[in-house]
Amino acid sequence: MVPLLIFKSHGLKAKFSPSTCHSLCSTSLFSIFSSRSQSFYHNTTDDYSSHTLTSPLPSSPPQSVVRSICSMVCESYYQQASYSRPSPPNLNLQINPDSLTHEQVITVVASLAEEAGSIVALSFFNWATGFAKFRHFMRLYIVCATSFIGNGNLDRAREVMQHMVRSFAEIGRLKEAVNMVIEMQNHGLVLNARTLNFVIEAANALGLLDYAGDMFDEMRDRGVYPDSTSYKLMVLAHCRMGRIPDADRWLKEMLETGFVVDNATCTLIISTFCDKGLVNRVFWYFNMWMKMGLKPNLINFTSLINGMCKRGSIKQAFETLEEMVRKGWKPNVYTHTALIDGLCRKGWTERAFRLFLKLVRSDNYKPNVYTYTSMINGYCKEEKLNRAEMLLSRMKEQGLVPNTNTYTCLIDGHCTVGNFERAYELMDLMGKEGFTPNGFTYNAFIDGLCKKGRFPEAYKLFRKGLKCGLVADSVTYTILISEFCRHDNNKQALAFFSRMFKVGLKPDMRTYNVLITAFCRQKRMEESEKLFEEAVKLGLVPTKETCTSMVSGYCRDGNVSLAVKFFHRMSDYGCTPDNFTYGALISGLCNESKLSEACQLYETMIDKGLSPCEVTRLTLAYEYCKQGDSATAMIILERLEKKLWIRTVNTLIRKLCSEKKVGVAALFFHKLLDKDRNVDRITLAAFTTACYDSNKYALVSDLSEKMLSKGIG
């Protein structure tokens, strides 16, 4: 037995006295064991001596076994214990766990908690649950926690419950474990925020975000007050799962409760929200957090600046940079790279290059691979390939190694201008330098070849890429599907569309748009409708392009009533009609001579600040002229600004002349002379020819006199 002095020297409630041992041996412990207790000690070879007792006692009665185990635990505990370490030590027990029954383990834990204290019992509990045999034995956790509650040691009881949650989550029994944690509240366990956080963390790790939210609410109803970590866990989990509206809801509640995020969480939230285009929202949060005491660091500011630049809010990004400097942070190479990339995205490469030169001349920070790549990409987008190539040479001179993205930008630039020979050279150079072309590289190549009318070559490259290990993405397939549709090869386009599903790719709305547009163009509205409904069922959100294609398709098919219905349904999908959508429907209404409806739509369009394209302006005015209502046609065009009015009227006059409607053309020509002294010679020639062909010489004479009176030569 362990001497009583050892217990006292460690300040524990030691109860292992000789009389205690006798009591332990003769009363309560014996009643817990079954009459057929398993043998606990085994004779083994030296190879397994570390797992067995050196002095086996196979004939020992059950109570003697428990007493021996308790003694061994206490002895090992005090050999390992340290005053400087409050956590229970790892026990070194020469016991074969397979020889222990579940009831014996429970008895030892309860006895140790009562006689030696909670810490000693917890040490044995940790040892036992380290073995699969006892790890998922729920009654062990309950007995241990109950014993600790009886000792008034609630912290250790909660520790046991957390251990149970973690262990049972591993085997898919999380909810069962959590229910038991909540039940333990009825047996004296006071739950706190730490318990709540552990449950939330375990649920989130399994992807059970909704369940975590339910537990959050239930524990709060039971008097558990969430802390900042509770909200942080919920926010981070929803951000990682891409559930931004839910993350926003938890962030708002966190803010209302008065909690502020830490710097690491702030960075993740900024990055996630900005990637989803919610820069203004996260900027509002950022300012609120600063007012509430958050001290943003350089990484926080740089993440925010990067998000703004990607969105195109360059002015706001530079304002944030100024705020950062005012707070004592100096921008580093990553901050400058974000700004350079943003300027290049805007097409302001010269401004970006000036900032780039500041880095080059800086003593503290030098451009890195990402800075050079951003600058090269900017020049490639502006088709300034000589400068891009110069920067490639420059970065190599600086000892920087171009990466796959660097080469992909250059390949894309050369493909855009049709310089495929150099693009192929760069791809070969990538391989020699140890970089494998990725999906973006192949997409740039394939798209460039398709746009230059070299589809067979693009398809050949695609097949070659697959043999070389290319993992084609939805963009690759969309490019090829689009090209098949452009060649009216719908069968092959649909075959590739089906292949996407087979290889585990989910088509996005752009893919569906390509197919829907193709079928609408061919007046195959039944197929278009099926594709549209399929996309919506998959959770994809139709875009303005989708809706415009459908409206245009119905109009081409002569079903304007369905086009009008679909037009009014666009708001259901969060789409706002643009000038092309209005134009398609107006043209359809004009083709069916529904001029009043078309005119009303035209007026609505202008009232919304949309500028009708020339086809729309011309179509509506011409239809009224055909109906002999040139006055209304003039009224419709009057709302246009002068430049657009002049261009439209010139085109209208030529069109009327081609239809031998020279009388109406003359009315518009006279109106044109009143507004513009610069007569379009092509329009004048068309009018004169049409008048002579129609024997309307007087109209030419009247027009000539008016031109002379106005001094127009």
C-alpha positions in Angstrom: 0.0 0.0 0.0 1.0 3.6 -0.6 1.9 5.3 2.8 -0.6 7.8 4.1 2.3 10.3 4.2 2.4 10.4 0.4 -1.2 11.5 0.2 -0.8 14.2 2.8 2.4 15.5 1.2 0.5 16.2 -2.0 -2.3 18.0 -0.2 -5.0 15.5 -1.2 -8.0 14.1 0.7 -6.2 10.8 1.4 -8.3 8.1 2.9 -6.2 5.0 2.3 -5.6 4.0 5.9 -5.4 0.4 7.0 -9.0 0.5 8.3 -10.0 2.0 5.0 -8.4 -0.8 3.0 -10.2 -3.3 5.2 -13.5 -1.6 4.6 -12.8 -1.4 0.9 -12.0 -5.1 0.9 -15.0 -6.3 2.9 -18.0 -4.2 2.1 -19.0 -1.9 -0.8 -16.5 -3.1 -3.4 -17.4 -6.7 -3.1 -21.0 -6.1 -3.8 -20.3 -4.4 -7.1 -18.4 -7.4 -8.6 -20.1 -10.4 -10.2 -19.5 -13.8 -8.7 -17.4 -14.7 -11.7 -14.8 -12.0 -11.9 -12.3 -12.5 -14.7 -8.7 -13.2 -13.7 -6.8 -10.0 -13.7 -3.2 -11.1 -13.7 -1.4 -13.2 -16.2 1.8 -15.1 -16.4 3.5 -13.8 -19.6 6.8 -13.8 -21.3 9.4 -11.1 -20.8 8.3 -9.5 -24.1 5.0 -8.5 -22.5 6.2 -7.7 -19.0 5.4 -4.1 -19.4 1.7 -4.9 -19.7 1.4 -7.4 -16.8 2.1 -7.6 -13.1 5.5 -9.0 -12.1 3.8 -11.0 -9.3 0.6 -12.5 -10.7 -2.1 -13.4 -8.2 -4.6 -15.5 -10.2 -6.4 -16.7 -7.1 -7.0 -13.2 -5.6 -10.6 -12.5 -4.8 -12.3 -9.5 -6.6 -12.0 -7.1 -3.8 -8.3 -7.9 -3.5 -7.8 -7.2 -7.2 -9.5 -3.8 -6.9 -7.4 -2.9 -3.8 -4.3 -3.9 -5.7 -5.2 -1.8 -8.7 -5.9 1.2 -6.6 -2.5 0.8 -4.9 -0.7 0.5 -8.2 -2.6 3.6 -9.6 -1.6 5.7 -6.5 2.0 4.5 -6.6 2.3 5.3 -10.3 0.5 8.6 -9.9 2.9 9.9 -7.3 5.9 8.7 -9.2 4.7 10.7 -12.2 3.0 13.7 -10.4 4.6 17.1 -10.5 3.8 20.2 -8.4 4.2 22.4 -11.5 1.8 20.5 -13.6 -1.9 20.7 -12.6 -3.0 18.1 -15.2 -3.1 14.4 -14.3 0.1 12.5 -15.3 0.2 9.6 -17.7 0.2 6.4 -15.6 2.7 3.7 -16.1 0.6 0.6 -15.1 1.9 -2.9 -15.7 -1.7 -4.1 -16.3 -3.1 -6.0 -19.3 -6.3 -4.1 -20.1 -7.8 -7.2 -21.7 -7.9 -8.8 -18.3 -10.1 -6.1 -16.8 -13.8 -6.2 -17.0 -15.9 -3.1 -17.5 -17.4 -3.4 -14.0 -13.9 -3.6 -12.5 -12.9 -0.4 -14.3 -16.0 1.4 -13.0 -15.3 0.2 -9.5 -11.7 1.4 -9.5 -12.6 4.8 -10.8 -15.4 5.3 -8.2 -13.2 4.0 -5.4 -10.2 6.2 -6.3 -12.5 9.3 -6.6 -13.8 8.6 -3.1 -10.6 7.5 -1.4 -7.8 9.3 -3.2 -9.4 12.2 -4.9 -10.6 13.3 -8.3 -7.1 13.9 -9.9 -5.9 10.3 -9.1 -9.2 8.9 -10.4 -8.9 11.0 -13.5 -5.4 9.6 -14.2 -6.8 6.1 -14.2 -9.8 7.1 -16.2 -7.5 8.6 -18.9 -5.4 5.4 -18.8 -8.5 3.2 -19.3 -10.0 5.2 -22.1 -6.8 5.0 -24.0 -7.8 1.5 -24.9 -10.5 0.7 -27.4 -12.2 -1.7 -25.0 -13.2 1.1 -22.7 -13.1 4.2 -24.9 -16.7 4.0 -25.9 -18.1 2.5 -22.7 -20.5 5.3 -21.8 -21.3 4.1 -18.2 -17.6 4.6 -17.4 -17.8 8.3 -18.3 -21.1 8.7 -16.3 -19.8 7.1 -13.2 -16.5 9.1 -13.3 -18.3 12.4 -13.8 -20.9 11.6 -11.1 -18.1 10.8 -8.7 -16.4 14.1 -9.4 -19.6 15.9 -9.0 -19.9 14.2 -5.6 -16.5 15.5 -4.7 -17.5 19.0 -5.8 -15.0 19.0 -8.6 -17.2 20.3 -11.4 -14.2 21.2 -13.7 -13.0 17.7 -13.8 -16.5 16.4 -14.3 -16.9 18.7 -17.3 -13.5 17.5 -18.6 -14.8 13.9 -18.5 -17.9 14.9 -20.4 -15.8 16.6 -23.0 -13.7 13.5 -23.4 -16.9 11.5 -23.9 -18.2 13.9 -26.6 -14.9 13.7 -28.4 -14.7 9.8 -28.2 -18.3 9.2 -29.3 -18.1 11.7 -32.1 -15.3 9.5 -33.6 -17.8 6.6 -34.1 -20.8 8.7 -35.2 -22.6 8.8 -31.8 -22.1 12.5 -31.1 -25.8 13.2 -30.5 -26.1 10.4 -28.0 -23.1 11.8 -26.1 -24.4 15.3 -26.1 -27.8 14.2 -24.9 -26.0 12.6 -21.9 -24.1 15.8 -21.2 -27.4 17.7 -21.1 -28.9 15.0 -18.9 -26.0 15.3 -16.5 -27.2 18.8 -15.7 -30.1 17.2 -13.9 -27.6 15.4 -11.7 -25.6 18.4 -10.5 -23.3 19.1 -13.4 -23.3 22.9 -14.1 -22.7 23.4 -17.8 -20.7 26.5 -18.9 -19.5 28.1 -22.1 -16.5 25.8 -22.4 -18.9 22.8 -22.5 -21.0 24.5 -25.1 -17.9 25.3 -27.2 -16.7 21.7 -27.1 -20.1 20.4 -28.3 -20.2 23.1 -31.1 -16.6 22.3 -32.2 -17.3 18.5 -32.3 -20.5 19.0 -34.3 -18.9 21.5 -36.7 -16.0 19.1 -37.3 -18.6 16.5 -38.5 -20.3 19.1 -40.7 -23.4 19.1 -38.5 -23.7 22.9 -38.5 -27.5 23.0 -38.1 -27.2 20.6 -35.1 -24.5 22.8 -33.6 -26.9 25.8 -34.0 -29.7 23.8 -32.2 -27.4 22.9 -29.4 -26.3 26.6 -29.2 -29.9 27.6 -28.7 -30.8 24.7 -26.3 -27.9 25.3 -24.0 -28.6 29.0 -24.0 -32.2 28.2 -22.9 -30.7 26.1 -20.1 -28.8 29.0 -18.7 -25.4 28.5 -20.5 -24.1 31.9 -21.5 -22.1 31.7 -24.8 -18.8 33.6 -24.9 -16.9 35.1 -27.8 -15.4 31.6 -28.7 -19.0 30.2 -29.0 -19.9 32.7 -31.7 -16.5 32.5 -33.3 -16.8 28.7 -33.8 -20.2 29.2 -35.4 -19.0 31.9 -37.7 -15.9 30.1 -38.8 -17.7 26.8 -39.5 -20.2 28.6 -41.7 -17.5 30.5 -43.5 -15.5 27.3 -44.2 -18.7 25.6 -45.6 -19.4 28.6 -47.8 -22.7 29.4 -46.0 -22.1 33.1 -46.0 -25.7 34.3 -45.1 -25.6 32.1 -42.0 -22.2 33.3 -41.1 -23.4 36.9 -41.5 -26.3 36.1 -39.2 -24.0 34.7 -36.5 -21.6 37.7 -36.9 -24.5 40.1 -36.5 -25.7 38.4 -33.3 -22.1 38.3 -32.0 -21.8 42.0 -32.6 -25.1 42.7 -30.9 -23.9 40.7 -27.9 -20.9 42.9 -27.6 -18.2 40.4 -28.6 -15.3 41.3 -31.0 -13.5 38.8 -33.2 -9.7 38.2 -32.8 -7.2 39.0 -35.6 -7.0 35.5 -37.0 -10.8 35.2 -37.3 -11.0 38.7 -38.7 -8.6 37.7 -41.6 -10.6 34.6 -42.4 -13.9 36.5 -42.4 -12.5 39.2 -44.7 -11.1 36.7 -47.1 -14.3 34.6 -47.3 -16.7 37.5 -47.6 -14.5 39.2 -50.2 -14.3 36.0 -52.3 -18.1 36.1 -52.4 -18.2 39.7 -53.4 -19.4 41.1 -50.1 -16.7 43.6 -49.6 -18.9 46.4 -48.4 -20.5 44.2 -45.8 -17.2 43.0 -44.4 -15.8 46.6 -44.5 -18.8 47.7 -42.3 -18.0 44.9 -39.9 -14.3 45.9 -39.9 -15.1 49.5 -38.9 -17.5 48.3 -36.2 -14.9 45.9 -34.8 -12.4 48.8 -34.6 -14.9 51.0 -32.8 -15.4 48.1 -30.3 -11.7 47.7 -29.6 -10.2 45.5 -32.2 -6.7 46.6 -33.2 -6.2 45.4 -36.8 -2.8 44.1 -37.7 -1.0 44.3 -41.1 -2.5 41.0 -42.2 -6.0 42.2 -41.5 -5.5 45.4 -43.5 -3.7 43.6 -46.4 -6.6 41.0 -46.6 -9.1 43.8 -46.8 -7.1 45.8 -49.4 -6.8 42.6 -51.4 -10.5 42.0 -51.3 -11.3 45.5 -52.4 -8.8 45.3 -55.3 -10.3 42.0 -56.5 -13.7 43.7 -56.5 -12.4 46.7 -58.4 -12.8 49.2 -55.5 -9.4 50.7 -56.0 -10.1 54.1 -54.5 -11.5 52.4 -51.4 -8.4 50.2 -51.2 -6.0 53.2 -51.3 -8.1 54.9 -48.6 -7.8 51.8 -46.5 -4.0 51.9 -47.1 -3.9 55.4 -45.8 -5.9 54.3 -42.7 -3.4 51.5 -42.2 -0.4 53.8 -42.4 -2.1 56.2 -39.9 -2.4 53.4 -37.4 1.3 52.8 -37.7 1.5 49.9 -40.1 3.9 50.0 -43.1 2.7 48.2 -46.2 4.8 45.2 -47.1 5.3 43.4 -50.5 2.0 41.6 -50.1 0.1 44.8 -49.6 1.7 46.3 -52.7 1.2 43.2 -54.7 -2.6 43.3 -53.9 -2.7 47.0 -55.1 -0.7 46.2 -58.2 -3.0 43.3 -59.1 -6.1 45.5 -58.5 -4.7 48.3 -60.7 -3.9 45.8 -63.5 -7.4 44.3 -63.2 -8.8 47.8 -63.9 -6.6 48.2 -66.9 -4.4 50.8 -65.2 -1.1 49.1 -65.9 1.0 52.2 -66.1 -0.1 53.2 -62.6 0.5 49.7 -61.4 4.0 49.8 -63.0 4.9 53.0 -61.1 4.0 51.3 -57.9 6.0 48.3 -59.0 9.0 50.5 -59.6 8.7 51.8 -56.0 9.1 48.2 -54.8 12.0 47.6 -57.1 13.8 50.7 -55.6 12.8 49.9 -52.1 15.5 48.9 -49.6 13.0 47.0 -47.4 10.8 45.1 -49.8 11.4 43.7 -53.3 8.9 42.4 -55.8 8.3 38.6 -55.4 7.0 36.1 -57.9 3.4 37.1 -57.2 4.2 40.8 -57.8 5.9 40.0 -61.1 3.0 37.6 -62.2 0.4 40.3 -61.5 2.3 42.8 -63.5 2.9 40.4 -66.4 -0.8 39.5 -66.4 -1.7 43.1 -66.6 0.4 43.7 -69.6 -0.9 40.5 -71.2 -4.5 41.6 -70.8 -3.6 44.8 -72.6 -1.8 42.8 -75.3 1.5 44.4 -74.5 3.4 41.2 -74.8 6.9 42.7 -75.3 6.7 44.3 -71.9 5.4 41.1 -70.3 8.3 39.2 -71.8 10.7 41.8 -70.6 9.4 41.4 -67.1 9.8 37.6 -67.4 13.5 38.1 -68.2 13.9 40.6 -65.5 12.4 38.4 -62.8 14.8 35.5 -63.8 17.7 37.9 -63.6 16.6 38.7 -60.0 16.9 35.0 -59.2 13.1 34.5 -59.0 11.6 31.4 -60.6 8.4 31.9 -62.6 5.6 29.6 -61.5 2.8 27.9 -63.4 0.6 31.0 -63.0 3.3 33.2 -64.5 3.6 31.0 -67.6 -0.1 30.6 -67.9 -0.6 34.4 -68.0 2.0 34.7 -70.8 0.5 31.7 -72.7 -3.0 33.3 -72.4 -1.7 36.6 -73.7 0.0 35.1 -76.7 -3.0 32.9 -77.5 -5.3 36.0 -77.3 -3.3 37.7 -80.1 -2.9 34.5 -82.1 0.8 34.0 -81.4 0.4 30.2 -80.8 4.0 29.4 -81.8 5.4 31.4 -78.8 2.6 29.9 -76.6 3.7 26.4 -77.4 7.4 27.4 -76.7 6.3 28.7 -73.3 4.5 25.5 -72.5 7.6 23.4 -73.4 9.7 25.7 -71.3 7.4 25.1 -68.3 8.0 21.4 -68.6 11.8 21.8 -68.8 11.7 24.0 -65.6 9.7 21.3 -63.8 6.3 22.9 -63.9 3.3 20.9 -65.2 0.7 22.8 -67.2 -2.5 22.9 -65.2 -6.2 23.3 -66.1 -5.8 27.0 -66.4 -3.0 26.7 -68.8 -4.9 24.3 -71.1 -8.1 26.4 -70.8 -6.1 29.5 -72.0 -4.7 27.5 -74.9 -8.0 25.8 -75.9 -10.1 29.0 -75.6 -7.5 31.0 -77.7 -7.5 28.4 -80.4 -11.3 28.2 -80.5 -11.6 32.0 -80.8 -9.1 32.0 -83.7 -11.2 29.3 -85.6 -8.7 26.5 -84.9 -11.1 24.2 -83.1 -9.7 20.9 -84.4 -6.3 21.9 -83.0 -7.9 22.8 -79.7 -9.7 19.5 -79.5 -6.5 17.7 -80.3 -4.7 19.6 -77.5 -7.5 18.7 -75.1 -7.2 15.0 -75.9 -3.4 15.2 -75.5 -3.8 17.0 -72.2 -6.1 14.2 -70.9 -3.4 11.6 -71.7 -0.8 13.8 -69.8 -2.9 13.8 -66.7 -5.0 16.9 -67.3 -8.0 17.1 -64.9 -10.4 19.1 -67.0 -12.7 21.4 -65.1 -16.1 22.8 -65.8 -14.5 25.8 -67.7 -12.7 23.4 -70.1 -15.9 21.6 -70.8 -17.9 24.8 -71.2 -15.4 26.1 -73.8 -15.7 22.9 -75.8 -19.5 22.8 -75.5 -19.7 26.4 -76.6 -17.6 25.7 -79.6 -19.7 22.6 -80.6 -22.8 24.8 -80.3 -21.3 27.5 -82.4 -20.8 24.9 -85.2 -24.5 23.7 -84.6 -23.2 20.3 -83.4 -25.7 20.0 -80.6 -25.3 16.2 -80.4 -21.7 16.5 -79.5 -22.3 19.4 -77.2 -24.9 17.3 -75.2 -22.5 14.3 -75.2 -19.8 16.5 -73.5 -22.5 17.9 -71.2 -23.4 14.4 -70.1 -19.7 13.5 -69.8 -19.3 16.3 -67.2 -21.7 14.5 -64.8 -20.0 11.1 -65.4 -16.6 12.5 -64.4 -18.1 14.1 -61.3 -18.2 17.7 -62.5 -21.2 19.9 -61.7 -22.0 22.2 -64.6 -22.4 25.8 -63.5 -24.8 28.4 -64.9 -22.4 29.4 -67.6 -22.5 25.9 -69.0 -26.3 25.9 -69.0 -26.3 29.3 -70.6 -24.3 28.1 -73.5 -26.7 25.2 -74.2 -29.9 27.3 -73.5 -28.7 30.1 -75.9 -27.9 27.6 -78.6 -31.3 25.9 -78.5 -33.1 29.2 -78.2 -31.3 30.4 -81.3 -32.5 27.3 -83.1 -36.1 27.8 -81.9 -35.9 24.6 -79.9 -37.7 26.0 -76.9 -38.8 22.7 -75.4 -35.1 21.6 -74.9 -34.3 25.1 -73.6 -37.1 24.9 -71.0 -35.9 21.5 -69.8 -32.4 22.8 -69.4 -33.6 25.9 -67.6 -35.7 23.8 -65.1 -32.9 21.4 -64.6 -30.5 24.2 -63.7 -33.0 25.7 -61.2 -33.5 22.2 -59.6 -29.7 21.9 -59.1 -29.8 25.2 -57.1 -28.2 27.3 -59.8 -29.3 30.9 -60.2 -30.3 32.0 -63.7 -28.5 35.1 -64.9 -29.6 38.0 -67.1 -28.0 36.2 -70.0 -30.1 33.1 -69.3 -33.4 35.1 -69.1 -32.6 37.2 -72.2 -31.9 34.0 -74.2 -35.2 32.6 -73.2 -37.1 35.8 -74.0 -35.4 36.1 -77.3 -36.0 32.4 -78.1 -39.8 32.7 -77.4 -39.9 35.7 -79.7 -38.1 33.9 -82.5 -40.4 31.0 -82.1 -43.4 33.4 -82.5 -44.6 32.9 -79.0 -44.5 36.4 -77.7 -47.1 35.8 -74.9 -44.7 33.3 -73.3 -41.8 35.8 -73.7 -43.8 38.4 -71.9 -44.6 36.0 -69.1 -41.0 35.0 -68.7 -39.9 38.6 -68.8 -42.1 39.4 -65.8 -40.8 36.3 -64.0 -37.2 37.5 -64.1 -37.5 39.2 -60.7 -38.3 35.7 -59.2 -34.7 34.7 -60.0 -33.2 38.0 -58.8 -32.5 39.2 -62.4 -33.1 42.7 -63.6 -33.7 43.1 -67.4 -31.0 45.0 -69.2 -31.2 46.8 -72.6 -30.7 43.6 -74.5 -33.6 41.9 -72.7 -35.9 44.8 -73.4 -34.7 45.0 -77.0 -35.4 41.3 -77.6 -39.0 41.6 -76.3 -39.6 44.9 -78.1 -38.5 43.3 -81.4 -40.8 40.3 -80.7 -43.8 42.6 -80.0 -43.0 44.6 -83.2 -42.9 41.5 -85.3 -46.5 40.7 -84.1 -47.5 44.4 -84.7 -48.2 44.9 -81.0 -46.8 48.4 -81.2 -48.6 49.9 -78.2 -47.2 47.3 -75.9 -43.8 47.7 -77.5 -43.9 51.4 -77.1 -44.9 51.2 -73.5 -42.0 48.8 -72.8 -39.7 51.2 -74.6 -40.8 54.1 -72.4 -40.3 52.0 -69.3 -36.9 51.1 -70.4 -35.8 54.7 -70.9 -37.4 55.7 -67.5 -35.2 53.1 -65.8 -32.1 54.8 -67.3 -31.4 52.1 -69.9 -30.2 53.1 -73.3 -31.9 51.2 -76.1 -29.5 49.8 -78.6 -29.7 51.0 -82.2 -31.6 47.9 -83.4 -34.3 48.5 -80.8 -34.6 52.2 -81.7 -34.7 51.5 -85.4 -37.1 48.6 -85.2 -39.7 50.4 -83.2 -39.5 53.7 -85.2 -39.6 51.8 -88.5 -42.7 49.7 -87.5 -44.6 52.9 -86.8 -43.5 54.3 -90.1 -44.7 51.2 -91.8 -48.1 51.7 -90.2 -48.2 55.3 -91.6 -47.6 56.8 -88.1 -44.4 58.7 -88.6 -45.4 61.3 -86.0 -45.3 58.7 -83.2 -42.0 57.4 -84.6 -40.5 60.9 -84.3 -41.9 61.3 -80.7 -40.3 58.0 -79.7 -36.9 59.1 -81.0 -37.1 62.6 -79.5 -36.2 61.2 -76.0 -32.8 60.2 -77.3 -29.7 62.3 -76.8 -28.7 64.2 -79.9 -25.8 62.0 -81.0 -27.9 58.8 -80.8 -30.8 60.6 -82.5 -28.8 61.6 -85.5 -27.2 58.2 -85.9 -30.6 56.4 -85.6 -32.4 58.8 -88.0 -29.6 58.4 -90.6 -30.1 54.7 -90.5 -33.9 55.0 -90.6 -33.8 57.2 -93.7 -31.6 54.7 -95.5 -33.9 51.8 -94.5 -37.0 53.7 -95.6 -35.3 54.5 -98.9 -34.5 50.8 -99.5 -38.2 50.1 -99.0 -39.1 52.9 -101.5 -40.8 54.9 -98.7 -39.2 58.1 -99.9 -42.1 60.4 -98.7 -41.6 59.4 -95.0 -37.8 59.4 -95.5 -38.1 63.0 -96.7 -39.9 64.1 -93.5 -37.1 62.6 -91.4 -34.4 64.1 -93.7 -35.8 67.6 -93.2 -35.9 67.1 -89.5 -32.3 65.9 -89.6 -31.2 69.1 -91.4 -32.8 71.1 -88.6 -30.6 69.4 -86.0 -27.4 68.7 -87.9 -25.6 70.7 -90.5 -23.2 67.8 -91.3 -25.1 65.8 -93.8 -24.2 62.1 -94.0 -23.2 61.6 -97.7 -24.2 58.0 -97.7 -27.7 58.9 -96.4 -28.0 61.7 -99.0 -26.9 59.4 -101.8 -29.4 56.7 -100.7 -32.2 59.3 -100.5 -31.4 60.9 -103.9 -31.2 57.5 -105.6 -34.5 56.3 -104.1 -36.3 59.6 -105.2 -35.0 59.3 -108.8 -36.0 55.6 -108.9 -39.5 56.5 -107.7 -39.7 59.6 -110.0 -40.0 61.9 -106.9 -37.8 64.6 -108.3 -39.6 67.3 -106.3 -38.5 65.8 -103.0 -34.9 66.1 -104.1 -35.5 69.7 -105.2 -37.1 70.6 -101.9 -34.3 69.1 -99.9 -31.6 70.8 -102.1 -33.3 74.2 -101.5 -33.4 73.7 -97.8 -29.7 72.7 -97.7 -28.8 75.8 -99.7 -30.8 78.0 -97.4 -28.9 76.6 -94.4 -25.6 77.0 -96.2 -25.0 73.2 -96.3 -22.9 72.3 -99.3 
